[in-house]
C-alpha cells in the first residue's frame, strides 16, 4: 500500500519557498515556477535551489550539463556510463548537491517532448537513488513527483503530442528543430516511477551507499540493471525465488541465503569471536554484494565477518520481513510462550517458514556451548544482533 504523498498545492508552496528563481532577458525578468520546472535545452547560470555555498553554486551548473549529456540533450565525448559515474560521484561525495540533482531531473523530465530523453532522465534518477537519498526536507516533494507518474503513460504520450503540435505551429517557418520522438523507446515511464518510488522508501531509511570507496562503473551498471531485473537484495522472497528459478529450479530456499550461510561456516565463522556482532569491512561487503547479485561467490574470501555482514544485510533489506508484518502483534505478545511462538511459525506462508527454519537451524550451530566459548556470542547475543 502506497502512502498518500503531499498535495499538488503543498508541492507548489515548497517550490515557491525553495527554488532559486532564475531571470531572463536584458530586463532580468523572473522566470515563472512552471518554466523553472519545465525541460530546458540551454544551460543554467545558477543552481535550481537556494544555497549560500559557493562550491555548490559552481558545481550545480556543471552538473546540469552532465544531466543533459546523460539524457542525450547535449553532445559529449563521454559514454553514458561515465557521465552517470561522474554525476553520482559528485553527489555521493558532496551532500549539498543531492537535492539539486533531483530537482534538475524533475525539471528535465517535465514537459520533455523527446521520449528517449525523458526515459533516460528517469533512468538517471533510478540509478542515483541506488547511491544516496534526498534530504528529509526534499524527500516528500520528490516522493510526490514520482507518485504522480506511477500510472501516467497515457497522459505522458498525450502531453508530448500536445507540446509537439504546439511547437510545430510556433516553429513552422524555422528549420532548426529539436528531434521529436513520441515513439516509446525502452521502458514505460511508469516502470521507472514504480522502481524509483520503492527505492526512495528504502534509501530514505538506509541512507544509500556506505564506505570510503567511491562509486564504480560496475555499480552504475548494476544500479541500471536493477530497474528491470530485481536485485537479490531489497526484493521480496517471492521475487528472489522467481529470479532464481531458471538457474536453480530445484531450490526451495533462496540461493543467496544458503550460499552466504555456508560461506560463514566455511571460513570458520562458528569459531570467530564476535561473529555477527563485529561488522566486516564495509567496502569489502559492498564488493561481495555486487558479485553475489551476479550469482558469484569469490574464492578469495578469508574473513567470515564479510559474508556474515552481507547475510545480515540480506535479511534486513528484504522488502517484507521473514516474519510478515501481520504477525507482529502476535509475536510480541507471545515472546515468553514457546508453544504459542511455534504456533505462529506454523501459520507463516510456506516460503517464509522454510527461510525462518533455515535461519534458526543455522544459528543453533553458533549457540552450541563449544562454539560460544570461542565466539562469545551466546543465544542472547545472537538474538539481539538478529
C-alpha positions as CSV (number, residue, x, y, z in Angstrom):
1,X,0.0,0.0,0.0
2,X,1.4,3.4,-1.0
3,X,1.4,6.2,1.5
4,X,-0.5,9.2,0.2
5,X,2.0,11.8,-0.9
6,X,1.8,15.6,-0.3
7,X,-0.7,17.5,-2.3
8,X,0.0,19.5,-5.5
9,X,-0.6,22.8,-3.7
10,X,1.9,21.7,-1.0
11,X,4.4,20.9,-3.7
12,X,3.8,24.4,-5.3
13,X,4.3,26.0,-1.9
14,X,7.5,24.1,-1.3
15,X,8.8,25.2,-4.8
16,X,8.0,28.9,-4.2
17,X,10.0,28.9,-0.9
18,X,13.0,26.8,-2.0
19,X,13.5,27.4,-5.7
20,X,16.3,29.9,-6.7
21,X,14.2,31.8,-9.2
22,X,16.1,32.4,-12.5
23,X,15.8,35.5,-14.7
24,X,16.0,36.0,-18.4
25,X,16.4,38.8,-21.0
26,X,18.0,42.2,-20.7
27,X,15.4,43.3,-18.1
28,X,16.1,40.3,-15.9
29,X,12.5,39.2,-15.7
30,X,11.9,36.4,-13.3
31,X,11.0,33.1,-14.8
32,X,7.8,31.5,-13.6
33,X,7.8,28.4,-11.4
34,X,6.3,26.4,-14.1
35,X,9.1,27.4,-16.6
36,X,11.7,26.8,-13.9
37,X,10.3,23.3,-13.6
38,X,10.0,22.5,-17.3
39,X,12.5,21.0,-19.7
40,X,15.3,23.3,-20.7
41,X,17.6,22.9,-23.7
42,X,20.1,25.6,-22.6
43,X,22.5,25.9,-19.7
44,X,21.7,27.4,-16.3
45,X,23.8,30.2,-14.7
46,X,22.9,29.5,-11.1
47,X,21.6,26.5,-9.1
48,X,17.9,25.5,-9.1
49,X,17.7,25.5,-5.3
50,X,18.7,28.4,-2.9
51,X,22.2,27.9,-1.4
52,X,24.9,30.1,0.0
53,X,27.7,27.5,-0.6
54,X,30.0,28.8,-3.4
55,X,31.2,25.3,-4.4
56,X,27.6,24.1,-4.7
57,X,26.7,27.1,-6.8
58,X,29.5,26.3,-9.3
59,X,29.1,22.5,-9.3
60,X,25.3,22.7,-9.8
61,X,25.7,24.5,-13.2
62,X,28.2,21.9,-14.3
63,X,26.0,19.1,-13.1
64,X,23.1,20.4,-15.2
65,X,25.3,19.9,-18.3
66,X,26.0,16.3,-17.1
67,X,22.3,15.7,-16.7
68,X,21.7,17.0,-20.3
69,X,24.5,14.8,-21.6
70,X,23.1,11.6,-20.0
71,X,19.7,12.4,-21.4
72,X,21.1,12.9,-24.9
73,X,20.2,16.6,-25.0
74,X,23.8,17.8,-25.0
75,X,26.8,16.4,-27.0
76,X,29.6,14.8,-25.1
77,X,32.6,12.6,-25.7
78,X,32.0,10.6,-22.6
79,X,29.8,7.5,-22.8
80,X,26.6,7.5,-20.7
81,X,28.0,5.1,-18.1
82,X,30.9,7.5,-17.5
83,X,28.5,10.5,-17.4
84,X,26.4,8.8,-14.8
85,X,29.5,7.8,-12.8
86,X,30.8,11.4,-12.7
87,X,27.3,12.8,-11.7
88,X,26.7,10.2,-9.0
89,X,30.2,10.5,-7.6
90,X,29.8,14.3,-7.3
91,X,26.6,14.0,-5.3
92,X,27.8,11.0,-3.3
93,X,30.9,13.0,-2.2
94,X,29.0,16.3,-1.8
95,X,25.8,16.0,0.2
96,X,24.7,19.6,-0.8
97,X,24.4,18.6,-4.4
98,X,21.9,15.7,-3.9
99,X,18.7,17.7,-3.8
100,X,20.0,19.9,-6.6
101,X,20.4,16.8,-8.8
102,X,16.9,15.5,-8.1
103,X,15.3,18.9,-8.8
104,X,17.2,19.2,-12.0
105,X,16.0,15.7,-13.0
106,X,12.4,16.8,-12.1
107,X,12.8,19.8,-14.4
108,X,14.3,17.8,-17.3
109,X,11.6,15.1,-17.1
110,X,8.7,17.7,-17.1
111,X,7.2,18.7,-20.5
112,X,10.0,16.9,-22.3
113,X,9.0,16.2,-25.9
114,X,11.6,13.6,-26.6
115,X,10.6,10.2,-25.1
116,X,14.1,8.8,-25.2
117,X,15.5,11.8,-23.3
118,X,12.6,11.5,-20.9
119,X,13.2,7.8,-20.2
120,X,17.0,8.4,-19.7
121,X,16.2,11.2,-17.2
122,X,14.1,8.8,-15.2
123,X,16.8,6.2,-15.6
124,X,19.4,8.5,-14.1
125,X,17.0,9.2,-11.2
126,X,16.6,5.5,-10.6
127,X,20.4,5.0,-10.7
128,X,21.0,7.9,-8.3
129,X,18.5,6.6,-5.7
130,X,20.7,3.5,-5.5
131,X,23.5,5.6,-4.1
132,X,22.0,8.4,-2.0
133,X,18.8,9.8,-0.7
134,X,17.4,13.3,-0.9
135,X,17.4,15.4,2.3
136,X,14.5,14.9,4.6
137,X,13.0,18.3,3.7
138,X,13.1,17.5,0.0
139,X,12.0,13.8,0.2
140,X,8.3,14.5,0.3
141,X,8.5,16.8,-2.8
142,X,10.4,14.1,-4.7
143,X,8.0,11.4,-3.5
144,X,5.0,13.5,-4.7
145,X,6.6,14.0,-8.1
146,X,7.3,10.2,-8.5
147,X,3.9,9.2,-7.2
148,X,2.2,11.2,-9.9
149,X,3.9,9.2,-12.6
150,X,3.0,5.7,-11.3
151,X,0.2,5.3,-13.8
152,X,0.9,8.2,-16.2
153,X,1.9,6.5,-19.5
154,X,-1.2,7.6,-21.5
155,X,-1.1,11.1,-20.1
156,X,2.6,11.4,-20.9
157,X,2.1,10.3,-24.5
158,X,-0.8,12.7,-24.9
159,X,1.2,15.6,-23.3
160,X,4.1,15.0,-25.6
161,X,1.8,15.1,-28.6
162,X,0.2,18.4,-27.4
163,X,3.6,20.0,-26.9
164,X,4.9,18.8,-30.2
165,X,1.9,20.2,-32.0
166,X,2.2,23.5,-30.2
167,X,5.9,23.8,-31.1
168,X,5.3,22.8,-34.7
169,X,2.8,25.7,-35.0
170,X,5.2,28.1,-33.5
171,X,8.2,26.9,-35.5
172,X,6.6,26.1,-38.8
173,X,8.9,28.5,-40.6
174,X,12.0,27.6,-38.6
175,X,14.3,24.9,-40.0
176,X,16.1,24.2,-36.7
177,X,14.0,21.9,-34.6
178,X,14.9,19.6,-31.8
179,X,14.4,16.0,-32.9
180,X,10.9,15.0,-31.7
181,X,10.4,11.4,-30.6
182,X,7.0,10.4,-29.4
183,X,7.8,6.7,-30.0
184,X,8.1,4.8,-26.8
185,X,11.8,3.7,-26.7
186,X,12.6,1.2,-23.9
187,X,10.6,1.0,-20.7
188,X,7.3,2.8,-20.0
189,X,7.8,5.8,-17.6
190,X,5.5,4.1,-15.0
191,X,8.1,1.3,-14.7
192,X,10.8,3.8,-13.8
193,X,8.4,5.6,-11.5
194,X,7.4,2.4,-9.6
195,X,11.0,1.4,-9.2
196,X,12.0,4.9,-8.0
197,X,9.1,5.0,-5.5
198,X,10.2,1.8,-3.9
199,X,13.8,2.7,-4.0
200,X,13.1,6.1,-2.4
201,X,11.3,4.5,0.6
202,X,14.3,2.2,1.2
203,X,17.1,4.7,0.6
204,X,15.5,7.2,2.9
205,X,16.0,4.7,5.7
206,X,19.3,3.1,4.8
207,X,21.0,6.3,3.5
208,X,22.4,4.7,0.4
209,X,25.9,3.6,-0.4
210,X,28.3,3.5,2.6
211,X,32.0,3.1,2.9
212,X,35.0,5.1,1.7
213,X,35.3,3.7,-1.8
214,X,33.8,6.0,-4.5
215,X,31.1,4.6,-6.8
216,X,32.4,2.4,-9.7
217,X,31.2,1.8,-13.3
218,X,30.2,-1.7,-12.2
219,X,28.0,-0.3,-9.5
220,X,26.4,2.1,-12.0
221,X,25.7,-0.8,-14.4
222,X,24.3,-2.8,-11.6
223,X,22.0,0.0,-10.4
224,X,20.7,0.4,-14.0
225,X,20.1,-3.3,-14.4
226,X,18.2,-3.5,-11.1
227,X,15.4,-1.4,-12.7
228,X,14.4,-4.4,-14.8
229,X,16.0,-7.3,-13.0
230,X,15.1,-7.4,-9.3
231,X,18.2,-7.5,-7.1
232,X,18.7,-10.4,-4.7
233,X,18.8,-7.6,-2.0
234,X,15.8,-5.5,-1.1
235,X,13.3,-7.6,-3.1
236,X,10.5,-9.8,-1.7
237,X,11.2,-13.5,-1.1
238,X,8.8,-14.4,-3.9
239,X,10.7,-12.1,-6.4
240,X,14.0,-13.7,-5.3
241,X,12.7,-17.2,-5.8
242,X,11.2,-16.2,-9.2
243,X,14.6,-14.8,-10.3
244,X,16.5,-17.9,-9.4
245,X,14.0,-20.3,-11.0
246,X,16.0,-20.7,-14.2
247,X,19.4,-21.1,-12.5
248,X,18.3,-23.3,-9.5
249,X,14.9,-24.7,-10.3
250,X,15.1,-27.4,-7.6
251,X,16.0,-25.0,-4.8
252,X,13.3,-24.5,-2.2
253,X,15.3,-21.8,-0.4
254,X,16.9,-18.6,-1.7
255,X,20.4,-19.3,-3.1
256,X,21.7,-16.1,-1.6
257,X,20.6,-17.2,1.9
258,X,22.2,-20.7,1.7
259,X,25.4,-19.6,0.0
260,X,26.2,-16.8,2.4
261,X,25.4,-19.0,5.4
262,X,27.7,-21.8,4.1
263,X,30.4,-19.2,3.4
264,X,30.3,-18.1,7.0
265,X,30.8,-21.7,8.2
266,X,33.4,-22.5,5.5
267,X,35.6,-19.6,6.7
268,X,35.3,-20.7,10.4
269,X,32.7,-18.2,11.5
270,X,31.4,-20.5,14.3
271,X,34.9,-20.2,15.9
272,X,35.3,-16.4,15.3
273,X,35.0,-14.1,18.3
274,X,32.2,-11.6,17.8
275,X,30.7,-13.2,14.7
276,X,27.6,-11.3,13.6
277,X,28.4,-8.6,16.1
278,X,31.7,-7.3,14.6
279,X,31.0,-5.8,11.2
280,X,33.0,-6.8,8.1
281,X,34.9,-4.0,6.2
282,X,32.0,-2.1,4.5
283,X,33.8,-1.7,1.2
284,X,34.5,-5.4,1.1
285,X,30.9,-6.1,1.9
286,X,29.7,-3.8,-0.9
287,X,32.1,-5.6,-3.4
288,X,30.8,-9.0,-2.3
289,X,27.2,-7.8,-2.6
290,X,27.8,-6.8,-6.2
291,X,29.2,-10.3,-7.0
292,X,26.5,-12.2,-5.2
293,X,23.9,-10.3,-7.2
294,X,25.6,-11.8,-10.3
295,X,25.4,-15.3,-8.8
296,X,29.1,-15.4,-7.9
297,X,30.9,-16.2,-4.7
298,X,34.6,-15.3,-5.0
299,X,37.2,-17.8,-3.8
300,X,39.4,-15.1,-2.3
301,X,37.3,-14.5,0.8
302,X,39.1,-15.0,4.0
303,X,37.3,-13.0,6.7
304,X,34.0,-14.7,7.9
305,X,32.7,-11.3,9.1
306,X,32.2,-10.2,5.4
307,X,29.7,-12.9,4.4
308,X,28.2,-12.7,7.9
309,X,27.6,-8.9,7.5
310,X,26.2,-9.4,4.0
311,X,23.9,-12.1,5.2
312,X,22.5,-9.8,7.9
313,X,22.1,-7.1,5.3
314,X,20.1,-9.5,3.1
315,X,17.7,-10.4,5.9
316,X,17.4,-6.7,6.9
317,X,16.8,-5.4,3.4
318,X,14.0,-7.9,2.5
319,X,11.0,-6.0,1.2
320,X,8.9,-7.7,3.8
321,X,10.4,-9.2,6.9
322,X,10.9,-13.0,7.1
323,X,8.1,-12.9,9.7
324,X,5.5,-10.7,7.9
325,X,4.1,-7.6,9.4
326,X,0.6,-9.1,10.2
327,X,2.2,-11.5,12.7
328,X,4.0,-8.7,14.6
329,X,1.5,-8.2,17.5
330,X,1.1,-12.0,18.0
331,X,4.9,-12.4,18.2
332,X,5.3,-9.6,20.7
333,X,2.5,-10.8,22.9
334,X,3.8,-14.4,22.9
335,X,7.6,-13.9,23.3
336,X,7.6,-15.8,26.6
337,X,5.4,-18.6,25.4
338,X,7.4,-21.2,23.4
339,X,4.3,-23.1,22.3
340,X,2.5,-20.0,21.1
341,X,5.7,-18.8,19.3
342,X,5.9,-22.2,17.4
343,X,2.2,-21.9,16.6
344,X,2.9,-18.5,14.9
345,X,5.7,-20.1,12.9
346,X,3.2,-22.8,11.7
347,X,0.9,-20.0,10.4
348,X,3.6,-18.4,8.2
349,X,3.4,-18.8,4.4
350,X,5.5,-21.9,3.4
351,X,8.4,-19.9,1.9
352,X,8.7,-17.7,4.9
353,X,8.6,-20.7,7.3
354,X,11.3,-22.5,5.3
355,X,13.6,-19.4,5.3
356,X,13.0,-18.8,9.1
357,X,13.6,-22.5,10.0
358,X,16.8,-22.5,8.0
359,X,18.0,-19.4,9.8
360,X,17.1,-20.9,13.2
361,X,18.9,-24.1,12.3
362,X,21.9,-22.1,11.2
363,X,22.0,-20.1,14.4
364,X,21.8,-23.2,16.5
365,X,25.3,-24.2,15.3
366,X,26.6,-21.0,16.8
367,X,24.6,-21.5,20.0
368,X,26.4,-24.7,20.8
369,X,28.5,-24.3,24.1
370,X,31.7,-25.4,22.4
371,X,31.3,-22.6,19.9
372,X,30.1,-19.9,22.3
373,X,33.3,-20.4,24.3
374,X,35.2,-19.0,21.2
375,X,32.7,-16.6,19.7
376,X,31.4,-15.0,23.0
377,X,28.0,-15.0,21.1
378,X,25.5,-16.9,23.2
379,X,21.8,-17.2,22.5
380,X,21.0,-13.8,24.0
381,X,23.7,-12.1,21.9
382,X,22.7,-13.9,18.7
383,X,19.1,-13.0,19.3
384,X,20.0,-9.4,19.9
385,X,22.0,-8.9,16.6
386,X,19.4,-10.8,14.6
